[in-house]
């Protein structure tokens, strides 16, 4: 029993020496004798490099954010200009539709040329109505819609001129 107790005492006195053998540069880790200045300098250098890397990455992301903001502002200006132009074209479109309807009532034209114009106008007007009801209304859709309204307005003008000459 004394021998057992002696072994336990020896074992417990040697154990801290083994845990203190591992050296580290982190003052929060390691055993009693685990501090190593060279490892601490190496760890500090790694931490500084990581910090510089994160600062550089944050700076790049701020630059991207600023660039995206400039792009967004440009797109918003373009959208606003398109909306203004579309508003004028839509008003013109309604006026031309009303003029054509009035002329149709006064003149009963049944020529093939006029029938072709009417068919084109009906197709364009359906496309315009479809664009107006589209829920996703990005710049490309607005530009397509604008082109369709411009084309329809031109066709309305042709039809009106045709009826006026008839």
Secondary structure, 3 states (H helix, E strand, C coil): CHHHHHHHHHHHHHHHHHHCCCCECCCCCCCCCCECHHHHHHHHHHHHHHHHHHHHHHHHHHHHHHHHHHHHHHHHHHHHHHHHHHHHHHHHHHHHHHHHHHHHHHCCCCCHHHHHHHHHHHHHHHHHHHHHCCCCCCHHHHHHHHHHHHHHHHHHHHHHHHHHHC
